[in-house]
Amino acid sequence: MTMPASTAAPLMRIERLSKRFPVTGRKGALLHAVDDFNLDLASGESVGLVGESGCGKSTLVRLLARLLDVSDGRIEFDGMDLASLPADKFARHAQRATIQMVFQDPTDSLNPRFTARETIAEPLKLLSDLKGAAIQQRVDEVASQVGLPIELMDRFPHQLSGGQKARVGIARALAVKPRLLILDEPTAALDVSVQAVVLQLLHQLRSQLGLSYLFVSHDLNVVRLLTDRVAVMYLGKLVELGPSEALFRAPQHPYTQALVSSIPGQGPRIKLQGEISSPINPSPHACRFASRCPKVQDKCHREAPALQTIAHADGQTSQVACHFAG
């Protein structure tokens, strides 16, 4: 279900992006939620973002959607550094319309006082020049794109099924014709049978509309199906980035190998031992995975690994932050 990525200039370029939070009651202590993160995302490309809970995925996507201010780094979108805009000003900026987010739980993310029609119309009122009948025409158009029957448009969220609410959330994001959709666990709250339908819809929409996706999920099988490349995070750092098929077939980083081994049928399960390192004031001179890594050596405690390029047998390459990758 994946498609080739564009070879043109990146739609979004993330450069050395960091987010640190002060720790209450500990003077000078900072929690490094995202640390020195780099990623290019091409127009029409779908990139998966995976990692355990607490690795920084949710903070990263909220930085990219400009729901949080950044501590350091750049978020270059179509040549503009979005990170230079405070989050409160970005809410009124024209670029907001080109980056939209589909949230994890459609029940929690929909206003219970808005009908489906009102929900889809809201971003058009805030972020477009459309008025009156033109807004309603666009609402009907996008509802049709996501398969929402017209007879459901005047219902409130509590009158809709989980799959229908998911479609409303997707339609709301699509209404202003974005170029990038950030999908934060978009099917996690749905029944398995409904998940398949919604995922197929997302695949079709990407093909029809030429959308780019940043797809965040704990479901590695879904990520493998819907993405061209996968970025793996651990304690705020990017530890591996590579083509989806190559990464799942031959993961290079020990952490990625453990993640992939958890997929049924992928071979013996790698059970990680040891304690997770603290994200508060982490050492810049050590690998953050060292405390759990089955391949750890003395060098891992003395020197933080930089991303290096690893070639696969089929000619594709991955970037891996490990001294002993490959």
Residue frames relative to the residue before (quaternion, step in Angstrom):
aa qw qx qy qz dx dy dz
M 1.0000 0.0000 0.0000 0.0000 0.00 0.00 0.00
T 0.5515 0.6041 -0.4108 0.4026 3.62 1.23 0.02
M 0.2461 -0.7529 0.5944 0.1391 3.51 -1.30 0.42
P 0.5955 -0.5747 0.3962 0.3977 3.61 -1.09 0.54
A 0.4320 -0.6883 0.5194 0.2643 3.54 -1.06 0.76
S 0.5706 -0.5884 0.4553 0.3477 3.52 -1.23 0.54
T 0.3514 -0.7191 0.5555 0.2255 3.58 -1.18 0.60
A 0.4499 0.6902 -0.4514 0.3427 3.62 1.26 0.09
A 0.7209 -0.3985 0.3244 0.4650 3.56 -1.36 0.03
P 0.6024 -0.5971 0.3795 0.3695 3.60 -1.02 0.73
L 0.4654 -0.6295 0.5428 0.3042 3.53 -1.17 0.66
M 0.7845 0.0545 -0.0121 0.6177 3.57 1.03 -0.89
R 0.0660 -0.7725 0.6309 0.0310 3.55 -1.01 0.86
I 0.1418 -0.7787 0.6098 0.0414 3.55 -0.68 1.18
E 0.0239 -0.8287 0.5573 -0.0460 3.57 -0.59 1.17
R 0.8599 -0.1407 0.0560 0.4875 3.56 -0.73 1.19
L 0.2031 0.8205 -0.5045 0.1759 3.55 1.05 0.83
S 0.0272 0.8023 -0.5929 0.0640 3.57 -0.87 1.00
K 0.0290 -0.7584 0.6503 0.0349 3.51 -1.26 0.61
R 0.0166 -0.7917 0.6096 -0.0373 3.53 -0.76 1.14
F 0.1934 -0.7771 0.5928 0.0854 3.54 -1.01 0.89
P 0.4432 -0.6672 0.5159 0.3037 3.62 -0.93 0.77
V 0.3589 -0.7302 0.5475 0.1954 3.55 -1.08 0.79
T 0.4563 -0.7105 0.4706 0.2560 3.57 -0.64 1.16
G 0.8390 0.2065 -0.1640 0.4760 3.55 -0.93 0.95
R 0.7137 0.3646 -0.2494 0.5436 3.59 1.26 0.05
K 0.3020 -0.7966 0.5004 0.1547 3.55 -0.06 1.32
G 0.8358 0.1748 -0.1628 0.4944 3.54 -0.83 1.05
A 0.5622 0.6037 -0.3956 0.4037 3.61 1.24 -0.14
L 0.0676 -0.8006 0.5953 -0.0013 3.56 -0.91 0.96
L 0.2975 -0.7217 0.5985 0.1802 3.55 -1.00 0.86
H 0.2494 -0.7834 0.5576 0.1148 3.58 -0.61 1.18
A 0.1285 -0.8349 0.5331 0.0469 3.59 0.05 1.30
V 0.7561 0.0288 -0.0072 0.6538 3.57 1.11 -0.78
D 0.0355 -0.8410 0.5370 -0.0557 3.57 -0.72 1.06
D 0.8574 -0.1366 0.0754 0.4905 3.55 -0.65 1.21
F 0.2553 0.8021 -0.4938 0.2182 3.58 0.95 0.94
N 0.0544 -0.7969 0.6015 -0.0127 3.57 -0.92 1.01
L 0.2061 0.7664 -0.5877 0.1574 3.57 -0.96 0.89
D 0.1818 -0.7357 0.6404 0.1253 3.56 -1.12 0.79
L 0.0842 -0.7776 0.6219 0.0384 3.56 -1.06 0.80
A 0.3021 -0.7935 0.5085 0.1434 3.56 -0.56 1.21
S 0.6102 -0.5315 0.4351 0.3948 3.53 -1.27 0.38
G 0.8133 0.2136 -0.1879 0.5075 3.59 -0.80 1.03
E 0.5770 0.6032 -0.3694 0.4083 3.59 1.27 -0.03
S 0.2156 -0.7366 0.6246 0.1441 3.54 -1.26 0.54
V 0.0559 -0.8003 0.5967 -0.0201 3.55 -0.65 1.19
G 0.2894 -0.7525 0.5692 0.1612 3.56 -0.90 0.95
L 0.1484 -0.7607 0.6265 0.0827 3.54 -1.18 0.66
V 0.0417 0.8262 -0.5530 0.0995 3.57 -0.48 1.22
G 0.3150 0.7099 -0.5940 0.2099 3.52 -1.36 0.40
E 0.6502 -0.5264 0.3786 0.3961 3.55 -1.26 0.39
S 0.6378 -0.4810 0.4206 0.4300 3.55 -1.31 0.26
G 0.7775 0.3121 -0.2499 0.4854 3.55 -0.93 0.93
C 0.5240 0.6613 -0.4109 0.3454 3.60 1.24 0.01
G 0.6361 -0.5548 0.3286 0.4237 3.60 1.24 -0.24
K 0.3883 0.7494 -0.4716 0.2554 3.60 1.24 0.00
S 0.7006 0.4761 -0.2827 0.4501 3.58 0.77 -1.03
T 0.6322 0.5127 -0.3383 0.4723 3.59 1.02 -0.73
L 0.6390 0.5374 -0.3296 0.4407 3.58 0.94 -0.85
V 0.7085 0.4490 -0.2952 0.4575 3.60 0.73 -0.95
R 0.6354 0.5121 -0.3407 0.4669 3.61 1.09 -0.54
L 0.5897 0.5277 -0.3624 0.4925 3.57 1.18 -0.44
L 0.6865 0.4906 -0.2869 0.4536 3.58 0.89 -0.93
A 0.6854 0.4370 -0.2733 0.5143 3.58 1.10 -0.68
R 0.3960 -0.7528 0.4306 0.3017 3.56 1.39 -0.03
L 0.3364 0.7034 -0.5316 0.3307 3.51 0.97 0.99
L 0.7373 0.2335 -0.1624 0.6128 3.55 1.37 -0.23
D 0.4452 -0.6458 0.5407 0.3040 3.56 -1.19 0.52
V 0.4361 -0.6960 0.5088 0.2580 3.56 -1.10 0.73
S 0.4400 -0.6577 0.5363 0.2936 3.56 -1.27 0.41
D 0.7730 -0.0943 0.0899 0.6209 3.58 1.01 -0.89
G 0.6807 0.5344 -0.3583 0.3503 3.52 -1.33 0.29
R 0.4123 -0.6950 0.5443 0.2250 3.52 -1.41 0.04
I 0.1054 -0.7196 0.6793 0.0983 3.51 -1.32 0.57
E 0.0529 -0.8336 0.5497 -0.0125 3.54 0.04 1.32
F 0.0278 0.7920 -0.6059 0.0698 3.57 -0.67 1.14
D 0.8222 -0.0924 0.0006 0.5617 3.54 -0.52 1.25
G 0.7474 -0.4299 0.2169 0.4577 3.56 0.96 0.87
M 0.6611 0.4758 -0.3115 0.4894 3.62 1.23 -0.13
D 0.3623 -0.7180 0.5502 0.2247 3.58 -0.98 0.85
L 0.2427 -0.8060 0.5272 0.1165 3.56 -0.20 1.30
A 0.5874 0.5986 -0.3722 0.3976 3.59 1.14 -0.55
S 0.6178 0.5573 -0.3481 0.4319 3.57 1.19 -0.44
L 0.6311 0.5033 -0.3309 0.4888 3.58 1.28 -0.23
P 0.4321 -0.6752 0.5203 0.2943 3.64 -0.76 0.91
A 0.6353 -0.5716 0.3594 0.3748 3.58 -1.06 0.76
D 0.6735 0.5027 -0.3218 0.4360 3.62 0.92 -0.80
K 0.6645 0.4767 -0.3085 0.4859 3.61 1.12 -0.59
F 0.6039 0.5690 -0.3604 0.4262 3.57 1.07 -0.69
A 0.5718 0.6062 -0.3762 0.4050 3.61 1.11 -0.61
R 0.7459 0.3532 -0.2108 0.5238 3.59 1.18 -0.49
H 0.5346 0.6539 -0.3879 0.3690 3.57 1.29 0.03
A 0.5973 -0.6064 0.3937 0.3471 3.56 -1.07 0.78
Q 0.6152 0.5702 -0.3626 0.4061 3.62 1.05 -0.67
R 0.5200 0.6453 -0.4288 0.3597 3.60 1.14 -0.42
A 0.6327 0.5557 -0.3362 0.4217 3.58 1.04 -0.73
T 0.6936 0.4865 -0.2890 0.4458 3.60 1.09 -0.59
I 0.7146 0.2937 -0.2196 0.5956 3.60 1.31 -0.15
Q 0.0661 0.8013 -0.5890 0.0815 3.56 -0.55 1.14
M 0.2965 -0.7736 0.5459 0.1253 3.54 -1.19 0.62
V 0.1837 -0.7297 0.6484 0.1155 3.54 -1.12 0.80
F 0.2965 -0.8177 0.4761 0.1297 3.54 -0.49 1.24
Q 0.7119 -0.5194 0.3053 0.3609 3.50 -1.33 0.52
D 0.8113 0.1747 -0.0686 0.5537 3.59 0.74 -1.02
P 0.3362 -0.7753 0.4924 0.2086 3.62 -0.33 1.17
T 0.5984 0.5648 -0.3722 0.4293 3.60 1.10 -0.55
D 0.7138 0.4465 -0.2538 0.4761 3.58 0.89 -0.94
S 0.7241 0.4717 -0.2547 0.4339 3.60 1.02 -0.73
L 0.6457 0.4861 -0.3350 0.4844 3.61 1.26 -0.11
N 0.4729 -0.6572 0.5090 0.2922 3.57 -1.03 0.81
P 0.3967 -0.7519 0.4659 0.2454 3.64 -0.52 1.08
R 0.6677 0.5027 -0.2985 0.4608 3.61 1.23 -0.35
F 0.6420 0.4971 -0.3165 0.4904 3.58 1.32 -0.10
T 0.4176 -0.6501 0.5671 0.2854 3.55 -1.10 0.71
A 0.6885 -0.4442 0.3534 0.4514 3.56 -1.28 0.15
R 0.6499 0.5186 -0.3160 0.4569 3.59 0.95 -0.85
E 0.6771 0.4891 -0.2940 0.4648 3.59 0.89 -0.88
T 0.6220 0.5486 -0.3336 0.4482 3.57 1.06 -0.75
I 0.6953 0.4623 -0.2727 0.4779 3.58 0.86 -0.96
A 0.6669 0.5200 -0.2992 0.4419 3.60 1.08 -0.72
E 0.5538 0.6712 -0.3879 0.3040 3.59 1.09 -0.70
P 0.7013 0.4392 -0.3114 0.4672 3.69 0.73 -0.84
L 0.5939 0.5583 -0.3676 0.4478 3.60 1.13 -0.53
K 0.6505 0.5059 -0.3124 0.4725 3.59 1.04 -0.74
L 0.7306 0.4438 -0.2349 0.4627 3.57 1.04 -0.80
L 0.8335 0.2732 -0.0702 0.4751 3.57 0.95 -0.90
S 0.7210 0.3766 -0.2564 0.5220 3.60 1.21 0.09
D 0.5194 -0.6318 0.4798 0.3175 3.54 -1.33 0.18
L 0.4412 0.7097 -0.4510 0.3135 3.59 1.27 0.07
K 0.1036 -0.7861 0.6081 0.0388 3.54 -1.16 0.69
G 0.8859 0.1315 -0.0478 0.4422 3.53 -1.34 0.40
A 0.8605 0.0241 0.0214 0.5085 3.53 -0.74 -1.16
A 0.6131 0.5590 -0.3538 0.4319 3.58 1.08 -0.66
I 0.6208 0.5251 -0.3402 0.4723 3.59 1.07 -0.68
Q 0.6753 0.4927 -0.2984 0.4606 3.57 0.87 -0.92
Q 0.6227 0.5331 -0.3381 0.4622 3.57 1.07 -0.69
R 0.6652 0.4892 -0.2989 0.4782 3.57 0.98 -0.84
V 0.6128 0.5432 -0.3440 0.4594 3.60 1.04 -0.74
D 0.6673 0.4924 -0.3011 0.4707 3.59 0.90 -0.89
E 0.6374 0.5435 -0.3226 0.4408 3.57 1.04 -0.82
V 0.7217 0.4326 -0.2612 0.4730 3.57 0.80 -0.99
A 0.5816 0.5602 -0.3743 0.4560 3.60 1.13 -0.56
S 0.6455 0.5104 -0.3115 0.4751 3.56 1.02 -0.80
Q 0.6309 0.5519 -0.3335 0.4314 3.61 1.01 -0.80
V 0.7569 0.3629 -0.2055 0.5031 3.59 1.00 -0.78
G 0.5443 -0.6661 0.3802 0.3398 3.59 1.25 0.14
L 0.4014 0.6907 -0.5003 0.3340 3.59 1.05 0.76
P 0.3789 -0.7333 0.5123 0.2373 3.63 -0.55 1.08
I 0.5938 -0.6118 0.3956 0.3415 3.56 -1.03 0.80
E 0.6418 0.5510 -0.3299 0.4191 3.59 1.07 -0.70
L 0.6539 0.5050 -0.3244 0.4606 3.62 1.23 -0.22
M 0.5197 0.7132 -0.3850 0.2703 3.56 1.21 -0.41
D 0.7192 0.4085 -0.2547 0.5009 3.61 1.14 -0.45
R 0.5042 0.6351 -0.4325 0.3941 3.57 1.22 0.36
F 0.4402 -0.6656 0.5406 0.2663 3.53 -1.26 0.56
P 0.7107 -0.4823 0.2852 0.4254 3.63 -1.16 0.46
H 0.6754 0.5029 -0.3202 0.4341 3.61 0.90 -0.81
Q 0.6557 0.4927 -0.3053 0.4839 3.60 1.28 -0.24
L 0.6526 0.5024 -0.3001 0.4813 3.58 1.30 0.03
S 0.5000 -0.6216 0.5071 0.3261 3.57 -1.22 0.51
G 0.7003 -0.4621 0.3340 0.4296 3.56 -1.30 0.21
G 0.6698 0.4964 -0.2969 0.4657 3.57 0.95 -0.86
Q 0.6442 0.5161 -0.3202 0.4650 3.58 1.03 -0.76
K 0.6479 0.5023 -0.3193 0.4754 3.59 1.01 -0.80
A 0.6166 0.5354 -0.3469 0.4613 3.58 1.04 -0.69
R 0.6458 0.5149 -0.3138 0.4684 3.59 1.00 -0.79
V 0.6188 0.5272 -0.3435 0.4702 3.59 1.05 -0.74
G 0.6581 0.5131 -0.3102 0.4553 3.59 0.94 -0.87
I 0.6520 0.4934 -0.3068 0.4871 3.58 1.00 -0.79
A 0.6507 0.5164 -0.3161 0.4583 3.59 0.95 -0.86
R 0.6192 0.5424 -0.3415 0.4536 3.58 0.99 -0.80
A 0.6780 0.4880 -0.2912 0.4662 3.58 0.94 -0.89
L 0.7030 0.4817 -0.2635 0.4520 3.59 1.02 -0.80
A 0.4967 0.7186 -0.4110 0.2606 3.57 1.16 -0.58
V 0.7598 0.3768 -0.2055 0.4882 3.60 0.92 -0.88
K 0.4811 -0.7122 0.4004 0.3179 3.57 1.30 0.43
P 0.0700 0.8237 -0.5573 0.0775 3.62 0.62 1.09
R 0.4089 -0.6761 0.5468 0.2769 3.54 -1.32 0.27
L 0.7722 0.2082 -0.1149 0.5892 3.57 1.21 -0.53
L 0.1198 -0.7564 0.6394 0.0682 3.54 -0.97 0.96
I 0.1921 -0.7338 0.6413 0.1151 3.54 -0.95 0.97
L 0.1150 -0.8188 0.5624 -0.0027 3.55 -0.46 1.27
D 0.0928 -0.8271 0.5543 0.0021 3.57 -0.22 1.31
E 0.7854 -0.2847 0.1383 0.5319 3.58 -0.07 1.33
P 0.0610 0.8814 -0.4683 0.0114 3.63 0.89 0.89
T 0.7646 0.3320 -0.1995 0.5152 3.61 1.17 -0.37
A 0.3809 0.7756 -0.4531 0.2191 3.60 1.25 0.00
A 0.7296 0.4308 -0.2407 0.4734 3.59 1.05 -0.73
L 0.6059 0.5875 -0.3378 0.4166 3.60 1.29 0.03
D 0.5861 -0.5391 0.4681 0.3831 3.54 -1.29 0.41
V 0.6544 -0.5532 0.3452 0.3827 3.55 -1.13 0.67
S 0.6670 0.5039 -0.3136 0.4504 3.61 0.90 -0.86
V 0.6604 0.4871 -0.3014 0.4856 3.58 1.06 -0.73
Q 0.5768 0.5957 -0.3713 0.4178 3.58 1.07 -0.72
A 0.6631 0.5256 -0.3129 0.4315 3.57 0.85 -0.97
V 0.6560 0.5136 -0.3073 0.4599 3.58 0.97 -0.86
V 0.6814 0.4853 -0.2900 0.4648 3.58 0.91 -0.94
L 0.6454 0.5148 -0.3246 0.4616 3.59 0.99 -0.77
Q 0.6303 0.5139 -0.3295 0.4797 3.58 1.03 -0.74
L 0.6203 0.5342 -0.3332 0.4677 3.59 1.06 -0.75
L 0.6613 0.5053 -0.3124 0.4579 3.59 0.88 -0.90
H 0.6305 0.5243 -0.3297 0.4679 3.59 1.02 -0.76
Q 0.6684 0.5015 -0.2994 0.4606 3.58 0.92 -0.89
L 0.6591 0.5166 -0.3109 0.4495 3.57 0.94 -0.88
R 0.6287 0.5331 -0.3384 0.4540 3.56 0.99 -0.77
S 0.6729 0.4951 -0.2881 0.4681 3.56 0.95 -0.89
Q 0.7074 0.4823 -0.2637 0.4444 3.58 0.88 -0.97
L 0.7985 0.3345 -0.1359 0.4817 3.57 0.92 -0.95
G 0.4257 -0.7262 0.4513 0.2961 3.59 1.25 -0.09
L 0.2872 0.7970 -0.4835 0.2202 3.56 1.14 0.67
S 0.3042 -0.6691 0.6327 0.2440 3.51 -1.37 0.33
Y 0.1630 -0.7853 0.5922 0.0777 3.56 -1.09 0.77
L 0.0865 -0.6809 0.7157 0.1289 3.48 -1.33 0.58
F 0.1038 -0.8532 0.5104 -0.0285 3.53 -0.21 1.37
V 0.1136 -0.8040 0.5834 0.0168 3.57 -0.42 1.27
S 0.2238 0.7852 -0.5492 0.1781 3.59 -0.72 1.01
H 0.3945 -0.6657 0.5774 0.2607 3.52 -1.33 0.49
D 0.6148 0.5538 -0.3387 0.4480 3.58 1.25 -0.39
L 0.2665 -0.8188 0.4878 0.1437 3.56 -0.09 1.29
N 0.6023 0.5536 -0.3665 0.4431 3.61 1.09 -0.57
V 0.6335 0.5160 -0.3206 0.4792 3.58 1.05 -0.77
V 0.6417 0.5241 -0.3183 0.4607 3.56 0.95 -0.90
R 0.6505 0.5276 -0.3161 0.4455 3.57 0.94 -0.88
L 0.6879 0.4958 -0.2782 0.4512 3.58 1.01 -0.80
L 0.8132 0.3610 -0.1340 0.4365 3.57 0.84 -0.99
T 0.7331 0.4302 -0.2415 0.4681 3.61 1.16 -0.10
D 0.4537 -0.6615 0.5318 0.2717 3.51 -1.32 0.49
R 0.7820 0.0557 -0.0119 0.6206 3.55 1.09 -0.80
V 0.2318 -0.7580 0.5950 0.1330 3.54 -1.29 0.44
A 0.1722 -0.7447 0.6381 0.0922 3.54 -1.07 0.92
V 0.1815 -0.7880 0.5843 0.0677 3.57 -0.84 1.04
M 0.1438 -0.8009 0.5790 0.0518 3.58 -0.79 1.08
Y 0.0246 0.7604 -0.6489 -0.0084 3.52 -1.24 0.62
L 0.8425 -0.1221 0.0299 0.5238 3.57 -0.68 1.17
G 0.7883 -0.3767 0.1580 0.4602 3.52 0.79 1.12
K 0.6890 0.4711 -0.2707 0.4796 3.59 1.25 -0.26
L 0.4241 -0.6329 0.5762 0.2959 3.52 -1.27 0.52
V 0.1069 -0.8310 0.5447 0.0366 3.59 -0.59 1.14
E 0.7982 -0.0125 -0.0187 0.6020 3.60 1.20 -0.37
L 0.0104 0.7694 -0.6377 0.0342 3.54 -1.12 0.81
G 0.2860 0.7745 -0.5243 0.2084 3.55 -0.67 1.05
P 0.6883 -0.4385 0.3528 0.4577 3.58 -1.28 0.11
S 0.6063 -0.6206 0.3500 0.3533 3.56 -0.91 0.95
E 0.7053 0.4686 -0.2916 0.4450 3.58 0.68 -1.03
A 0.6616 0.5000 -0.3109 0.4643 3.58 0.94 -0.86
L 0.6639 0.5151 -0.3175 0.4395 3.58 0.93 -0.85
F 0.7104 0.4334 -0.2752 0.4814 3.59 0.92 -0.80
R 0.6542 0.5037 -0.3192 0.4653 3.59 1.11 -0.56
A 0.8147 0.0243 0.0359 0.5783 3.59 0.94 -0.89
P 0.0667 -0.8189 0.5697 0.0194 3.61 0.40 1.16
Q 0.3360 -0.7892 0.4923 0.1482 3.56 -0.95 0.93
H 0.7017 0.4357 -0.2749 0.4921 3.60 0.96 -0.78
P 0.5605 -0.6236 0.4111 0.3578 3.65 -0.90 0.76
Y 0.6319 0.5190 -0.3401 0.4645 3.60 1.07 -0.65
T 0.6452 0.5017 -0.3175 0.4808 3.60 0.97 -0.83
Q 0.6212 0.5430 -0.3401 0.4511 3.58 1.00 -0.77
A 0.6557 0.4965 -0.3107 0.4764 3.59 1.01 -0.78
L 0.6347 0.5243 -0.3319 0.4606 3.60 0.98 -0.80
V 0.6955 0.4787 -0.2806 0.4565 3.57 0.80 -1.04
S 0.6315 0.5512 -0.3397 0.4266 3.60 1.04 -0.70
S 0.6071 0.5688 -0.3541 0.4272 3.59 1.23 -0.35
I 0.5439 0.5932 -0.4060 0.4330 3.60 1.27 -0.19
P 0.4946 -0.6622 0.4635 0.3196 3.63 -0.77 0.94
G 0.8031 0.2730 -0.2167 0.4832 3.56 -0.93 0.94
Q 0.5822 0.6114 -0.3682 0.3895 3.59 1.26 -0.04
G 0.6907 -0.4493 0.2917 0.4857 3.58 1.21 0.16
P 0.7636 -0.3609 0.2403 0.4786 3.60 -1.24 -0.17
R 0.4728 -0.6836 0.4894 0.2639 3.55 -1.01 0.90
I 0.2602 -0.7390 0.6036 0.1480 3.55 -0.96 0.95
K 0.1281 -0.8010 0.5833 0.0424 3.56 -0.51 1.19
L 0.3159 -0.7780 0.5180 0.1631 3.54 -0.54 1.21
Q 0.2234 -0.7623 0.5969 0.1124 3.55 -1.01 0.88
G 0.6783 0.5126 -0.3466 0.3964 3.57 -1.28 0.17
E 0.5519 -0.6162 0.4686 0.3100 3.52 -1.37 0.24
I 0.4971 -0.6221 0.5115 0.3229 3.54 -1.16 0.66
S 0.4765 -0.6744 0.4845 0.2889 3.57 -0.87 0.92
S 0.5299 -0.6291 0.4625 0.3310 3.58 -1.14 0.59
P 0.3715 -0.7237 0.5328 0.2330 3.60 -0.98 0.81
I 0.5475 0.5988 -0.4016 0.4249 3.60 1.29 0.05
N 0.8395 -0.1293 0.0171 0.5274 3.55 -0.65 1.22
P 0.0786 0.8265 -0.5537 0.0645 3.62 0.73 0.99
S 0.5687 -0.5961 0.4436 0.3528 3.56 -1.16 0.60
P 0.3619 -0.7281 0.5334 0.2331 3.61 -0.89 0.86
H 0.6837 0.4957 -0.2647 0.4655 3.58 1.29 -0.17
A 0.7119 0.3822 -0.2678 0.5247 3.61 1.14 0.43
C 0.5248 -0.5938 0.5043 0.3430 3.54 -1.25 0.49
R 0.4405 -0.7262 0.4626 0.2541 3.58 -0.79 0.97
F 0.6615 0.4900 -0.3075 0.4772 3.57 1.23 -0.33
A 0.4156 0.7635 -0.4395 0.2263 3.58 1.26 -0.22
S 0.6611 0.5398 -0.3189 0.4121 3.60 0.98 -0.77
R 0.7649 0.3186 -0.1820 0.5295 3.61 1.23 -0.32
C 0.5348 0.6865 -0.3804 0.3130 3.56 1.24 -0.27
P 0.3971 -0.7295 0.5020 0.2411 3.62 -0.81 0.93
K 0.7109 0.4223 -0.2541 0.5017 3.61 1.25 -0.27
V 0.3117 0.8033 -0.4724 0.1855 3.59 1.26 0.19
Q 0.0299 -0.7606 0.6483 0.0168 3.53 -1.17 0.76
D 0.7429 -0.4214 0.2679 0.4458 3.58 -1.28 0.26
K 0.6198 0.5785 -0.3437 0.4039 3.57 0.98 -0.84
C 0.6212 0.5797 -0.3385 0.4043 3.59 1.09 -0.74
H 0.6821 0.4689 -0.2768 0.4881 3.59 1.19 -0.56
R 0.7075 0.4605 -0.2507 0.4739 3.57 1.26 -0.35
E 0.8146 0.1717 -0.0308 0.5531 3.58 1.09 -0.69
A 0.3518 -0.7293 0.5487 0.2081 3.57 -0.75 1.06
P 0.3988 -0.7412 0.4796 0.2482 3.63 -0.69 0.98
A 0.3342 -0.7100 0.5857 0.2030 3.55 -1.09 0.78
L 0.5932 -0.5446 0.4367 0.4010 3.56 -1.22 0.35
Q 0.0302 -0.7832 0.6210 0.0026 3.55 -0.92 0.95
T 0.4714 -0.6798 0.4904 0.2741 3.56 -1.16 0.60
I 0.1049 -0.7814 0.6151 0.0128 3.54 -0.89 1.07
A 0.2870 -0.7647 0.5537 0.1619 3.59 -0.83 0.97
H 0.3026 -0.7304 0.5856 0.1791 3.57 -1.04 0.85
A 0.6887 -0.5036 0.3333 0.4013 3.56 -1.27 0.40
D 0.7029 0.4591 -0.2716 0.4706 3.61 1.10 -0.64
G 0.6454 -0.5512 0.3190 0.4217 3.60 1.24 0.19
Q 0.5653 0.5795 -0.3972 0.4322 3.58 1.22 -0.25
T 0.2587 -0.7773 0.5564 0.1391 3.55 -1.21 0.47
S 0.1697 -0.7470 0.6324 0.1150 3.52 -1.30 0.51
Q 0.3202 -0.6914 0.6023 0.2379 3.53 -1.31 0.33
V 0.0140 -0.8181 0.5708 -0.0680 3.55 -0.74 1.10
A 0.2438 -0.7575 0.5906 0.1337 3.56 -0.94 0.95
C 0.4749 0.6201 -0.4839 0.3946 3.57 0.23 1.32
H 0.4993 -0.6729 0.4605 0.2929 3.58 -0.91 0.93
F 0.7998 0.3135 -0.1240 0.4966 3.55 1.06 -0.75
A 0.3000 0.7647 -0.5139 0.2471 3.59 1.19 0.48
G 0.7944 0.3222 -0.2355 0.4578 3.50 -1.15 0.70
